[in-house]
Amino acid sequence: MSQSIRISDELAEVAKQQAALFHRSPPQQIEHWAAIGRVMEVALSYPAEKKMLAAIDRKKIDEALSVVGSSSGIKKAQAEIQRTSANIVSQT
């Protein structure tokens, strides 16, 4: 059974171009990309998760969570937002 989904015009056009190169229909090309993505997501997410867990300082996370919603926590969050926003603006 097939289902209709909405995709961007840009993705549809790229799928059409790639499909012609590989003798597929545009839907077949998108299904091909989806199959690759499903495999790659699992393959890439495990090492990333493992690295993240190894890098976590549980004490720092617990300390941060203990002040969520408090006035000091809100002030820290606002300061971090301003700091990172300034970095983003300066890079553009």
PyMOL Python script that loads the backbone (N, CA, C, O; Angstrom):
from pymol import cmd

cmd.read_pdbstr("""\
ATOM      1  N   MET A   1       0.840  -1.177   0.000  1.00  0.00           N
ATOM      2  CA  MET A   1       0.000   0.000   0.000  1.00  0.00           C
ATOM      3  C   MET A   1       0.888   1.245   0.000  1.00  0.00           C
ATOM      4  O   MET A   1       1.878   1.298   0.729  1.00  0.00           O
ATOM      5  N   SER A   2       0.551   2.216  -0.787  1.00  0.00           N
ATOM      6  CA  SER A   2       1.318   3.455  -0.829  1.00  0.00           C
ATOM      7  C   SER A   2       0.519   4.576  -0.192  1.00  0.00           C
ATOM      8  O   SER A   2      -0.707   4.526  -0.103  1.00  0.00           O
ATOM      9  N   GLN A   3       1.251   5.591   0.249  1.00  0.00           N
ATOM     10  CA  GLN A   3       0.630   6.769   0.853  1.00  0.00           C
ATOM     11  C   GLN A   3       1.246   8.008   0.247  1.00  0.00           C
ATOM     12  O   GLN A   3       2.417   8.017  -0.132  1.00  0.00           O
ATOM     13  N   SER A   4       0.456   9.040   0.159  1.00  0.00           N
ATOM     14  CA  SER A   4       0.958  10.319  -0.326  1.00  0.00           C
ATOM     15  C   SER A   4       1.511  11.110   0.845  1.00  0.00           C
ATOM     16  O   SER A   4       0.925  11.130   1.927  1.00  0.00           O
ATOM     17  N   ILE A   5       2.645  11.762   0.619  1.00  0.00           N
ATOM     18  CA  ILE A   5       3.223  12.652   1.620  1.00  0.00           C
ATOM     19  C   ILE A   5       3.624  13.942   0.934  1.00  0.00           C
ATOM     20  O   ILE A   5       3.831  13.977  -0.278  1.00  0.00           O
ATOM     21  N   ARG A   6       3.730  14.990   1.711  1.00  0.00           N
ATOM     22  CA  ARG A   6       4.171  16.272   1.156  1.00  0.00           C
ATOM     23  C   ARG A   6       5.667  16.429   1.390  1.00  0.00           C
ATOM     24  O   ARG A   6       6.164  16.187   2.489  1.00  0.00           O
ATOM     25  N   ILE A   7       6.366  16.831   0.360  1.00  0.00           N
ATOM     26  CA  ILE A   7       7.792  17.153   0.460  1.00  0.00           C
ATOM     27  C   ILE A   7       8.006  18.491  -0.214  1.00  0.00           C
ATOM     28  O   ILE A   7       7.160  18.960  -0.974  1.00  0.00           O
ATOM     29  N   SER A   8       9.135  19.097   0.070  1.00  0.00           N
ATOM     30  CA  SER A   8       9.416  20.398  -0.529  1.00  0.00           C
ATOM     31  C   SER A   8       9.631  20.256  -2.034  1.00  0.00           C
ATOM     32  O   SER A   8      10.013  19.192  -2.521  1.00  0.00           O
ATOM     33  N   ASP A   9       9.382  21.328  -2.752  1.00  0.00           N
ATOM     34  CA  ASP A   9       9.638  21.337  -4.197  1.00  0.00           C
ATOM     35  C   ASP A   9      11.110  21.091  -4.474  1.00  0.00           C
ATOM     36  O   ASP A   9      11.465  20.428  -5.448  1.00  0.00           O
ATOM     37  N   GLU A  10      11.966  21.630  -3.609  1.00  0.00           N
ATOM     38  CA  GLU A  10      13.406  21.465  -3.784  1.00  0.00           C
ATOM     39  C   GLU A  10      13.807  19.989  -3.684  1.00  0.00           C
ATOM     40  O   GLU A  10      14.564  19.495  -4.520  1.00  0.00           O
ATOM     41  N   LEU A  11      13.302  19.288  -2.666  1.00  0.00           N
ATOM     42  CA  LEU A  11      13.614  17.867  -2.518  1.00  0.00           C
ATOM     43  C   LEU A  11      13.074  17.073  -3.699  1.00  0.00           C
ATOM     44  O   LEU A  11      13.746  16.174  -4.204  1.00  0.00           O
ATOM     45  N   ALA A  12      11.886  17.395  -4.134  1.00  0.00           N
ATOM     46  CA  ALA A  12      11.288  16.698  -5.279  1.00  0.00           C
ATOM     47  C   ALA A  12      12.145  16.881  -6.528  1.00  0.00           C
ATOM     48  O   ALA A  12      12.345  15.933  -7.287  1.00  0.00           O
ATOM     49  N   GLU A  13      12.647  18.079  -6.742  1.00  0.00           N
ATOM     50  CA  GLU A  13      13.476  18.348  -7.923  1.00  0.00           C
ATOM     51  C   GLU A  13      14.806  17.598  -7.858  1.00  0.00           C
ATOM     52  O   GLU A  13      15.249  17.018  -8.850  1.00  0.00           O
ATOM     53  N   VAL A  14      15.439  17.615  -6.684  1.00  0.00           N
ATOM     54  CA  VAL A  14      16.704  16.888  -6.536  1.00  0.00           C
ATOM     55  C   VAL A  14      16.474  15.392  -6.707  1.00  0.00           C
ATOM     56  O   VAL A  14      17.278  14.711  -7.343  1.00  0.00           O
ATOM     57  N   ALA A  15      15.396  14.881  -6.153  1.00  0.00           N
ATOM     58  CA  ALA A  15      15.071  13.457  -6.307  1.00  0.00           C
ATOM     59  C   ALA A  15      14.854  13.117  -7.782  1.00  0.00           C
ATOM     60  O   ALA A  15      15.291  12.068  -8.255  1.00  0.00           O
ATOM     61  N   LYS A  16      14.182  14.005  -8.497  1.00  0.00           N
ATOM     62  CA  LYS A  16      13.932  13.786  -9.923  1.00  0.00           C
ATOM     63  C   LYS A  16      15.258  13.713 -10.695  1.00  0.00           C
ATOM     64  O   LYS A  16      15.439  12.840 -11.544  1.00  0.00           O
ATOM     65  N   GLN A  17      16.175  14.632 -10.395  1.00  0.00           N
ATOM     66  CA  GLN A  17      17.475  14.650 -11.078  1.00  0.00           C
ATOM     67  C   GLN A  17      18.293  13.406 -10.755  1.00  0.00           C
ATOM     68  O   GLN A  17      18.859  12.780 -11.652  1.00  0.00           O
ATOM     69  N   GLN A  18      18.356  13.048  -9.478  1.00  0.00           N
ATOM     70  CA  GLN A  18      19.120  11.862  -9.074  1.00  0.00           C
ATOM     71  C   GLN A  18      18.488  10.585  -9.617  1.00  0.00           C
ATOM     72  O   GLN A  18      19.187   9.663 -10.035  1.00  0.00           O
ATOM     73  N   ALA A  19      17.177  10.545  -9.605  1.00  0.00           N
ATOM     74  CA  ALA A  19      16.471   9.365 -10.107  1.00  0.00           C
ATOM     75  C   ALA A  19      16.822   9.104 -11.568  1.00  0.00           C
ATOM     76  O   ALA A  19      17.020   7.957 -11.968  1.00  0.00           O
ATOM     77  N   ALA A  20      16.898  10.152 -12.350  1.00  0.00           N
ATOM     78  CA  ALA A  20      17.239   9.988 -13.768  1.00  0.00           C
ATOM     79  C   ALA A  20      18.641   9.404 -13.934  1.00  0.00           C
ATOM     80  O   ALA A  20      18.880   8.600 -14.835  1.00  0.00           O
ATOM     81  N   LEU A  21      19.560   9.810 -13.069  1.00  0.00           N
ATOM     82  CA  LEU A  21      20.932   9.300 -13.144  1.00  0.00           C
ATOM     83  C   LEU A  21      21.014   7.807 -12.824  1.00  0.00           C
ATOM     84  O   LEU A  21      21.846   7.091 -13.382  1.00  0.00           O
ATOM     85  N   PHE A  22      20.163   7.352 -11.938  1.00  0.00           N
ATOM     86  CA  PHE A  22      20.237   5.967 -11.476  1.00  0.00           C
ATOM     87  C   PHE A  22      19.086   5.098 -11.974  1.00  0.00           C
ATOM     88  O   PHE A  22      18.850   4.004 -11.463  1.00  0.00           O
ATOM     89  N   HIS A  23      18.378   5.604 -12.978  1.00  0.00           N
ATOM     90  CA  HIS A  23      17.295   4.854 -13.616  1.00  0.00           C
ATOM     91  C   HIS A  23      16.231   4.411 -12.609  1.00  0.00           C
ATOM     92  O   HIS A  23      15.794   3.260 -12.598  1.00  0.00           O
ATOM     93  N   ARG A  24      15.830   5.366 -11.764  1.00  0.00           N
ATOM     94  CA  ARG A  24      14.762   5.142 -10.798  1.00  0.00           C
ATOM     95  C   ARG A  24      13.693   6.198 -11.026  1.00  0.00           C
ATOM     96  O   ARG A  24      13.925   7.205 -11.694  1.00  0.00           O
ATOM     97  N   SER A  25      12.535   5.955 -10.468  1.00  0.00           N
ATOM     98  CA  SER A  25      11.511   7.003 -10.447  1.00  0.00           C
ATOM     99  C   SER A  25      11.820   7.912  -9.248  1.00  0.00           C
ATOM    100  O   SER A  25      12.522   7.492  -8.328  1.00  0.00           O
ATOM    101  N   PRO A  26      11.311   9.140  -9.246  1.00  0.00           N
ATOM    102  CA  PRO A  26      11.538   9.996  -8.073  1.00  0.00           C
ATOM    103  C   PRO A  26      11.084   9.356  -6.754  1.00  0.00           C
ATOM    104  O   PRO A  26      11.811   9.457  -5.765  1.00  0.00           O
ATOM    105  N   PRO A  27       9.913   8.699  -6.695  1.00  0.00           N
ATOM    106  CA  PRO A  27       9.560   8.036  -5.435  1.00  0.00           C
ATOM    107  C   PRO A  27      10.541   6.920  -5.046  1.00  0.00           C
ATOM    108  O   PRO A  27      10.852   6.736  -3.869  1.00  0.00           O
ATOM    109  N   GLN A  28      11.016   6.187  -6.046  1.00  0.00           N
ATOM    110  CA  GLN A  28      12.000   5.141  -5.758  1.00  0.00           C
ATOM    111  C   GLN A  28      13.297   5.757  -5.215  1.00  0.00           C
ATOM    112  O   GLN A  28      13.939   5.190  -4.331  1.00  0.00           O
ATOM    113  N   GLN A  29      13.671   6.915  -5.750  1.00  0.00           N
ATOM    114  CA  GLN A  29      14.888   7.582  -5.287  1.00  0.00           C
ATOM    115  C   GLN A  29      14.737   8.017  -3.831  1.00  0.00           C
ATOM    116  O   GLN A  29      15.659   7.854  -3.032  1.00  0.00           O
ATOM    117  N   ILE A  30      13.584   8.565  -3.492  1.00  0.00           N
ATOM    118  CA  ILE A  30      13.345   9.001  -2.112  1.00  0.00           C
ATOM    119  C   ILE A  30      13.315   7.794  -1.179  1.00  0.00           C
ATOM    120  O   ILE A  30      13.842   7.861  -0.069  1.00  0.00           O
ATOM    121  N   GLU A  31      12.706   6.693  -1.615  1.00  0.00           N
ATOM    122  CA  GLU A  31      12.711   5.477  -0.806  1.00  0.00           C
ATOM    123  C   GLU A  31      14.131   4.958  -0.616  1.00  0.00           C
ATOM    124  O   GLU A  31      14.483   4.477   0.461  1.00  0.00           O
ATOM    125  N   HIS A  32      14.944   5.055  -1.663  1.00  0.00           N
ATOM    126  CA  HIS A  32      16.354   4.647  -1.580  1.00  0.00           C
ATOM    127  C   HIS A  32      17.079   5.492  -0.536  1.00  0.00           C
ATOM    128  O   HIS A  32      17.784   4.953   0.317  1.00  0.00           O
ATOM    129  N   TRP A  33      16.911   6.820  -0.599  1.00  0.00           N
ATOM    130  CA  TRP A  33      17.535   7.705   0.387  1.00  0.00           C
ATOM    131  C   TRP A  33      17.049   7.385   1.798  1.00  0.00           C
ATOM    132  O   TRP A  33      17.835   7.392   2.745  1.00  0.00           O
ATOM    133  N   ALA A  34      15.762   7.108   1.935  1.00  0.00           N
ATOM    134  CA  ALA A  34      15.199   6.791   3.254  1.00  0.00           C
ATOM    135  C   ALA A  34      15.817   5.507   3.808  1.00  0.00           C
ATOM    136  O   ALA A  34      16.126   5.425   4.997  1.00  0.00           O
ATOM    137  N   ALA A  35      15.995   4.511   2.950  1.00  0.00           N
ATOM    138  CA  ALA A  35      16.593   3.249   3.395  1.00  0.00           C
ATOM    139  C   ALA A  35      18.024   3.477   3.874  1.00  0.00           C
ATOM    140  O   ALA A  35      18.427   2.944   4.908  1.00  0.00           O
ATOM    141  N   ILE A  36      18.784   4.260   3.130  1.00  0.00           N
ATOM    142  CA  ILE A  36      20.159   4.576   3.528  1.00  0.00           C
ATOM    143  C   ILE A  36      20.150   5.355   4.844  1.00  0.00           C
ATOM    144  O   ILE A  36      20.939   5.072   5.745  1.00  0.00           O
ATOM    145  N   GLY A  37      19.270   6.317   4.946  1.00  0.00           N
ATOM    146  CA  GLY A  37      19.176   7.126   6.163  1.00  0.00           C
ATOM    147  C   GLY A  37      18.834   6.303   7.384  1.00  0.00           C
ATOM    148  O   GLY A  37      19.379   6.540   8.462  1.00  0.00           O
ATOM    149  N   ARG A  38      17.940   5.341   7.235  1.00  0.00           N
ATOM    150  CA  ARG A  38      17.557   4.493   8.369  1.00  0.00           C
ATOM    151  C   ARG A  38      18.753   3.698   8.875  1.00  0.00           C
ATOM    152  O   ARG A  38      18.937   3.552  10.083  1.00  0.00           O
ATOM    153  N   VAL A  39      19.562   3.188   7.961  1.00  0.00           N
ATOM    154  CA  VAL A  39      20.740   2.421   8.350  1.00  0.00           C
ATOM    155  C   VAL A  39      21.789   3.344   8.965  1.00  0.00           C
ATOM    156  O   VAL A  39      22.369   3.026  10.003  1.00  0.00           O
ATOM    157  N   MET A  40      22.030   4.474   8.330  1.00  0.00           N
ATOM    158  CA  MET A  40      23.066   5.390   8.800  1.00  0.00           C
ATOM    159  C   MET A  40      22.720   6.021  10.140  1.00  0.00           C
ATOM    160  O   MET A  40      23.604   6.240  10.968  1.00  0.00           O
ATOM    161  N   GLU A  41      21.458   6.311  10.359  1.00  0.00           N
ATOM    162  CA  GLU A  41      21.061   6.928  11.618  1.00  0.00           C
ATOM    163  C   GLU A  41      21.412   6.017  12.789  1.00  0.00           C
ATOM    164  O   GLU A  41      21.949   6.470  13.800  1.00  0.00           O
ATOM    165  N   VAL A  42      21.107   4.744  12.647  1.00  0.00           N
ATOM    166  CA  VAL A  42      21.424   3.789  13.706  1.00  0.00           C
ATOM    167  C   VAL A  42      22.937   3.657  13.853  1.00  0.00           C
ATOM    168  O   VAL A  42      23.460   3.652  14.967  1.00  0.00           O
ATOM    169  N   ALA A  43      23.633   3.553  12.734  1.00  0.00           N
ATOM    170  CA  ALA A  43      25.089   3.372  12.774  1.00  0.00           C
ATOM    171  C   ALA A  43      25.791   4.576  13.368  1.00  0.00           C
ATOM    172  O   ALA A  43      26.769   4.422  14.100  1.00  0.00           O
ATOM    173  N   LEU A  44      25.313   5.761  13.069  1.00  0.00           N
ATOM    174  CA  LEU A  44      25.964   6.975  13.555  1.00  0.00           C
ATOM    175  C   LEU A  44      25.526   7.361  14.961  1.00  0.00           C
ATOM    176  O   LEU A  44      26.292   7.982  15.698  1.00  0.00           O
ATOM    177  N   SER A  45      24.318   7.006  15.335  1.00  0.00           N
ATOM    178  CA  SER A  45      23.830   7.451  16.630  1.00  0.00           C
ATOM    179  C   SER A  45      24.473   6.693  17.785  1.00  0.00           C
ATOM    180  O   SER A  45      24.648   7.273  18.857  1.00  0.00           O
ATOM    181  N   TYR A  46      24.829   5.430  17.616  1.00  0.00           N
ATOM    182  CA  TYR A  46      25.425   4.690  18.721  1.00  0.00           C
ATOM    183  C   TYR A  46      26.774   5.271  19.128  1.00  0.00           C
ATOM    184  O   TYR A  46      26.969   5.529  20.315  1.00  0.00           O
ATOM    185  N   PRO A  47      27.729   5.495  18.200  1.00  0.00           N
ATOM    186  CA  PRO A  47      29.000   6.098  18.615  1.00  0.00           C
ATOM    187  C   PRO A  47      28.814   7.494  19.208  1.00  0.00           C
ATOM    188  O   PRO A  47      29.495   7.865  20.164  1.00  0.00           O
ATOM    189  N   ALA A  48      27.896   8.259  18.640  1.00  0.00           N
ATOM    190  CA  ALA A  48      27.665   9.603  19.174  1.00  0.00           C
ATOM    191  C   ALA A  48      27.117   9.521  20.584  1.00  0.00           C
ATOM    192  O   ALA A  48      27.534  10.277  21.461  1.00  0.00           O
ATOM    193  N   GLU A  49      26.181   8.605  20.807  1.00  0.00           N
ATOM    194  CA  GLU A  49      25.613   8.435  22.145  1.00  0.00           C
ATOM    195  C   GLU A  49      26.687   7.977  23.128  1.00  0.00           C
ATOM    196  O   GLU A  49      26.741   8.445  24.266  1.00  0.00           O
ATOM    197  N   LYS A  50      27.528   7.068  22.684  1.00  0.00           N
ATOM    198  CA  LYS A  50      28.590   6.553  23.551  1.00  0.00           C
ATOM    199  C   LYS A  50      29.561   7.672  23.938  1.00  0.00           C
ATOM    200  O   LYS A  50      29.960   7.771  25.099  1.00  0.00           O
ATOM    201  N   LYS A  51      29.942   8.511  22.977  1.00  0.00           N
ATOM    202  CA  LYS A  51      30.835   9.634  23.267  1.00  0.00           C
ATOM    203  C   LYS A  51      30.178  10.620  24.224  1.00  0.00           C
ATOM    204  O   LYS A  51      30.815  11.122  25.151  1.00  0.00           O
ATOM    205  N   MET A  52      28.902  10.890  23.989  1.00  0.00           N
ATOM    206  CA  MET A  52      28.197  11.840  24.830  1.00  0.00           C
ATOM    207  C   MET A  52      28.138  11.323  26.271  1.00  0.00           C
ATOM    208  O   MET A  52      28.395  12.076  27.210  1.00  0.00           O
ATOM    209  N   LEU A  53      27.803  10.052  26.446  1.00  0.00           N
ATOM    210  CA  LEU A  53      27.711   9.490  27.780  1.00  0.00           C
ATOM    211  C   LEU A  53      29.068   9.494  28.477  1.00  0.00           C
ATOM    212  O   LEU A  53      29.148   9.690  29.690  1.00  0.00           O
ATOM    213  N   ALA A  54      30.128   9.278  27.713  1.00  0.00           N
ATOM    214  CA  ALA A  54      31.470   9.296  28.295  1.00  0.00           C
ATOM    215  C   ALA A  54      31.873  10.705  28.724  1.00  0.00           C
ATOM    216  O   ALA A  54      32.650  10.874  29.664  1.00  0.00           O
ATOM    217  N   ALA A  55      31.345  11.713  28.035  1.00  0.00           N
ATOM    218  CA  ALA A  55      31.727  13.096  28.319  1.00  0.00           C
ATOM    219  C   ALA A  55      30.860  13.754  29.394  1.00  0.00           C
ATOM    220  O   ALA A  55      31.184  14.840  29.873  1.00  0.00           O
ATOM    221  N   ILE A  56      29.777  13.109  29.766  1.00  0.00           N
ATOM    222  CA  ILE A  56      28.854  13.716  30.724  1.00  0.00           C
ATOM    223  C   ILE A  56      29.480  13.770  32.112  1.00  0.00           C
ATOM    224  O   ILE A  56      30.004  12.780  32.623  1.00  0.00           O
ATOM    225  N   ASP A  57      29.408  14.937  32.693  1.00  0.00           N
ATOM    226  CA  ASP A  57      29.780  15.102  34.093  1.00  0.00           C
ATOM    227  C   ASP A  57      28.466  15.118  34.861  1.00  0.00           C
ATOM    228  O   ASP A  57      27.803  16.152  34.954  1.00  0.00           O
ATOM    229  N   ARG A  58      28.100  13.984  35.401  1.00  0.00           N
ATOM    230  CA  ARG A  58      26.791  13.820  36.041  1.00  0.00           C
ATOM    231  C   ARG A  58      26.575  14.836  37.163  1.00  0.00           C
ATOM    232  O   ARG A  58      25.457  15.313  37.358  1.00  0.00           O
ATOM    233  N   LYS A  59      27.631  15.166  37.899  1.00  0.00           N
ATOM    234  CA  LYS A  59      27.520  16.122  39.004  1.00  0.00           C
ATOM    235  C   LYS A  59      27.092  17.493  38.490  1.00  0.00           C
ATOM    236  O   LYS A  59      26.245  18.153  39.091  1.00  0.00           O
ATOM    237  N   LYS A  60      27.689  17.919  37.364  1.00  0.00           N
ATOM    238  CA  LYS A  60      27.327  19.218  36.788  1.00  0.00           C
ATOM    239  C   LYS A  60      25.878  19.233  36.313  1.00  0.00           C
ATOM    240  O   LYS A  60      25.172  20.228  36.476  1.00  0.00           O
ATOM    241  N   ILE A  61      25.444  18.118  35.723  1.00  0.00           N
ATOM    242  CA  ILE A  61      24.053  18.036  35.258  1.00  0.00           C
ATOM    243  C   ILE A  61      23.104  18.101  36.449  1.00  0.00           C
ATOM    244  O   ILE A  61      22.106  18.821  36.410  1.00  0.00           O
ATOM    245  N   ASP A  62      23.411  17.351  37.509  1.00  0.00           N
ATOM    246  CA  ASP A  62      22.569  17.370  38.703  1.00  0.00           C
ATOM    247  C   ASP A  62      22.514  18.767  39.314  1.00  0.00           C
ATOM    248  O   ASP A  62      21.452  19.215  39.744  1.00  0.00           O
ATOM    249  N   GLU A  63      23.663  19.462  39.353  1.00  0.00           N
ATOM    250  CA  GLU A  63      23.694  20.825  39.888  1.00  0.00           C
ATOM    251  C   GLU A  63      22.834  21.759  39.038  1.00  0.00           C
ATOM    252  O   GLU A  63      22.086  22.578  39.570  1.00  0.00           O
ATOM    253  N   ALA A  64      22.944  21.632  37.718  1.00  0.00           N
ATOM    254  CA  ALA A  64      22.163  22.487  36.823  1.00  0.00           C
ATOM    255  C   ALA A  64      20.670  22.217  36.988  1.00  0.00           C
ATOM    256  O   ALA A  64      19.866  23.149  37.023  1.00  0.00           O
ATOM    257  N   LEU A  65      20.304  20.946  37.088  1.00  0.00           N
ATOM    258  CA  LEU A  65      18.893  20.604  37.229  1.00  0.00           C
ATOM    259  C   LEU A  65      18.324  21.065  38.568  1.00  0.00           C
ATOM    260  O   LEU A  65      17.129  21.337  38.675  1.00  0.00           O
ATOM    261  N   SER A  66      19.169  21.153  39.583  1.00  0.00           N
ATOM    262  CA  SER A  66      18.680  21.552  40.899  1.00  0.00           C
ATOM    263  C   SER A  66      18.236  23.007  40.946  1.00  0.00           C
ATOM    264  O   SER A  66      17.468  23.390  41.829  1.00  0.00           O
ATOM    265  N   VAL A  67      18.710  23.825  40.005  1.00  0.00           N
ATOM    266  CA  VAL A  67      18.332  25.250  40.019  1.00  0.00           C
ATOM    267  C   VAL A  67      17.334  25.626  38.924  1.00  0.00           C
ATOM    268  O   VAL A  67      16.981  26.796  38.774  1.00  0.00           O
ATOM    269  N   VAL A  68      16.882  24.629  38.162  1.00  0.00           N
ATOM    270  CA  VAL A  68      15.902  24.918  37.112  1.00  0.00           C
ATOM    271  C   VAL A  68      14.658  25.535  37.737  1.00  0.00           C
ATOM    272  O   VAL A  68      14.108  25.000  38.699  1.00  0.00           O
ATOM    273  N   GLY A  69      14.227  26.641  37.199  1.00  0.00           N
ATOM    274  CA  GLY A  69      13.027  27.314  37.702  1.00  0.00           C
ATOM    275  C   GLY A  69      13.290  28.291  38.824  1.00  0.00           C
ATOM    276  O   GLY A  69      12.424  29.104  39.148  1.00  0.00           O
ATOM    277  N   SER A  70      14.470  28.230  39.427  1.00  0.00           N
ATOM    278  CA  SER A  70      14.791  29.190  40.484  1.00  0.00           C
ATOM    279  C   SER A  70      15.252  30.491  39.840  1.00  0.00           C
ATOM    280  O   SER A  70      15.591  30.514  38.657  1.00  0.00           O
ATOM    281  N   SER A  71      15.264  31.572  40.615  1.00  0.00           N
ATOM    282  CA  SER A  71      15.686  32.856  40.044  1.00  0.00           C
ATOM    283  C   SER A  71      17.145  32.795  39.595  1.00  0.00           C
ATOM    284  O   SER A  71      17.498  33.387  38.575  1.00  0.00           O
ATOM    285  N   SER A  72      18.002  32.083  40.346  1.00  0.00           N
ATOM    286  CA  SER A  72      19.405  31.981  39.923  1.00  0.00           C
ATOM    287  C   SER A  72      19.531  31.152  38.649  1.00  0.00           C
ATOM    288  O   SER A  72      20.353  31.459  37.786  1.00  0.00           O
ATOM    289  N   GLY A  73      18.719  30.103  38.529  1.00  0.00           N
ATOM    290  CA  GLY A  73      18.743  29.287  37.317  1.00  0.00           C
ATOM    291  C   GLY A  73      18.278  30.058  36.102  1.00  0.00           C
ATOM    292  O   GLY A  73      18.858  29.942  35.022  1.00  0.00           O
ATOM    293  N   ILE A  74      17.236  30.841  36.278  1.00  0.00           N
ATOM    294  CA  ILE A  74      16.719  31.660  35.172  1.00  0.00           C
ATOM    295  C   ILE A  74      17.759  32.686  34.745  1.00  0.00           C
ATOM    296  O   ILE A  74      17.954  32.913  33.551  1.00  0.00           O
ATOM    297  N   LYS A  75      18.426  33.306  35.713  1.00  0.00           N
ATOM    298  CA  LYS A  75      19.475  34.291  35.393  1.00  0.00           C
ATOM    299  C   LYS A  75      20.626  33.629  34.641  1.00  0.00           C
ATOM    300  O   LYS A  75      21.148  34.191  33.678  1.00  0.00           O
ATOM    301  N   LYS A  76      21.021  32.432  35.081  1.00  0.00           N
ATOM    302  CA  LYS A  76      22.101  31.711  34.379  1.00  0.00           C
ATOM    303  C   LYS A  76      21.682  31.378  32.946  1.00  0.00           C
ATOM    304  O   LYS A  76      22.474  31.518  32.015  1.00  0.00           O
ATOM    305  N   ALA A  77      20.438  30.938  32.774  1.00  0.00           N
ATOM    306  CA  ALA A  77      19.944  30.601  31.435  1.00  0.00           C
ATOM    307  C   ALA A  77      19.924  31.831  30.543  1.00  0.00           C
ATOM    308  O   ALA A  77      20.331  31.763  29.382  1.00  0.00           O
ATOM    309  N   GLN A  78      19.449  32.968  31.081  1.00  0.00           N
ATOM    310  CA  GLN A  78      19.405  34.201  30.299  1.00  0.00           C
ATOM    311  C   GLN A  78      20.810  34.652  29.910  1.00  0.00           C
ATOM    312  O   GLN A  78      21.032  35.105  28.787  1.00  0.00           O
ATOM    313  N   ALA A  79      21.755  34.527  30.836  1.00  0.00           N
ATOM    314  CA  ALA A  79      23.140  34.916  30.539  1.00  0.00           C
ATOM    315  C   ALA A  79      23.724  34.032  29.446  1.00  0.00           C
ATOM    316  O   ALA A  79      24.436  34.516  28.566  1.00  0.00           O
ATOM    317  N   GLU A  80      23.424  32.735  29.500  1.00  0.00           N
ATOM    318  CA  GLU A  80      23.939  31.809  28.480  1.00  0.00           C
ATOM    319  C   GLU A  80      23.318  32.094  27.120  1.00  0.00           C
ATOM    320  O   GLU A  80      23.997  32.035  26.095  1.00  0.00           O
ATOM    321  N   ILE A  81      22.030  32.401  27.115  1.00  0.00           N
ATOM    322  CA  ILE A  81      21.351  32.740  25.860  1.00  0.00           C
ATOM    323  C   ILE A  81      21.973  33.996  25.256  1.00  0.00           C
ATOM    324  O   ILE A  81      22.222  34.044  24.051  1.00  0.00           O
ATOM    325  N   GLN A  82      22.221  34.999  26.071  1.00  0.00           N
ATOM    326  CA  GLN A  82      22.835  36.231  25.567  1.00  0.00           C
ATOM    327  C   GLN A  82      24.242  35.968  25.052  1.00  0.00           C
ATOM    328  O   GLN A  82      24.634  36.489  24.008  1.00  0.00           O
ATOM    329  N   ARG A  83      25.005  35.153  25.790  1.00  0.00           N
ATOM    330  CA  ARG A  83      26.380  34.856  25.380  1.00  0.00           C
ATOM    331  C   ARG A  83      26.400  34.120  24.051  1.00  0.00           C
ATOM    332  O   ARG A  83      27.148  34.488  23.145  1.00  0.00           O
ATOM    333  N   THR A  84      25.584  33.085  23.933  1.00  0.00           N
ATOM    334  CA  THR A  84      25.591  32.320  22.686  1.00  0.00           C
ATOM    335  C   THR A  84      24.977  33.089  21.538  1.00  0.00           C
ATOM    336  O   THR A  84      25.404  32.938  20.394  1.00  0.00           O
ATOM    337  N   SER A  85      23.978  33.912  21.825  1.00  0.00           N
ATOM    338  CA  SER A  85      23.379  34.756  20.772  1.00  0.00           C
ATOM    339  C   SER A  85      24.406  35.729  20.233  1.00  0.00           C
ATOM    340  O   SER A  85      24.480  35.953  19.025  1.00  0.00           O
ATOM    341  N   ALA A  86      25.202  36.312  21.124  1.00  0.00           N
ATOM    342  CA  ALA A  86      26.230  37.257  20.701  1.00  0.00           C
ATOM    343  C   ALA A  86      27.247  36.560  19.802  1.00  0.00           C
ATOM    344  O   ALA A  86      27.701  37.139  18.816  1.00  0.00           O
ATOM    345  N   ASN A  87      27.606  35.320  20.135  1.00  0.00           N
ATOM    346  CA  ASN A  87      28.542  34.564  19.298  1.00  0.00           C
ATOM    347  C   ASN A  87      27.964  34.291  17.925  1.00  0.00           C
ATOM    348  O   ASN A  87      28.670  34.379  16.920  1.00  0.00           O
ATOM    349  N   ILE A  88      26.679  33.959  17.875  1.00  0.00           N
ATOM    350  CA  ILE A  88      26.032  33.672  16.601  1.00  0.00           C
ATOM    351  C   ILE A  88      25.977  34.919  15.738  1.00  0.00           C
ATOM    352  O   ILE A  88      26.274  34.865  14.544  1.00  0.00           O
ATOM    353  N   VAL A  89      25.599  36.044  16.335  1.00  0.00           N
ATOM    354  CA  VAL A  89      25.501  37.305  15.586  1.00  0.00           C
ATOM    355  C   VAL A  89      26.861  37.733  15.081  1.00  0.00           C
ATOM    356  O   VAL A  89      26.978  38.209  13.952  1.00  0.00           O
ATOM    357  N   SER A  90      27.906  37.572  15.905  1.00  0.00           N
ATOM    358  CA  SER A  90      29.241  38.010  15.476  1.00  0.00           C
ATOM    359  C   SER A  90      29.812  37.150  14.367  1.00  0.00           C
ATOM    360  O   SER A  90      30.711  37.588  13.651  1.00  0.00           O
ATOM    361  N   GLN A  91      29.305  35.926  14.207  1.00  0.00           N
ATOM    362  CA  GLN A  91      29.801  35.029  13.172  1.00  0.00           C
ATOM    363  C   GLN A  91      29.108  35.257  11.825  1.00  0.00           C
ATOM    364  O   GLN A  91      29.555  34.733  10.805  1.00  0.00           O
ATOM    365  N   THR A  92      28.028  36.028  11.816  1.00  0.00           N
ATOM    366  CA  THR A  92      27.312  36.233  10.546  1.00  0.00           C
ATOM    367  C   THR A  92      27.790  37.455   9.830  1.00  0.00           C
ATOM    368  O   THR A  92      27.294  37.771   8.749  1.00  0.00           O
TER     369      THR A  92
END
""", "prot")
cmd.dss("prot")
cmd.show_as("cartoon", "prot")
cmd.util.cbc("prot")
cmd.orient("prot")
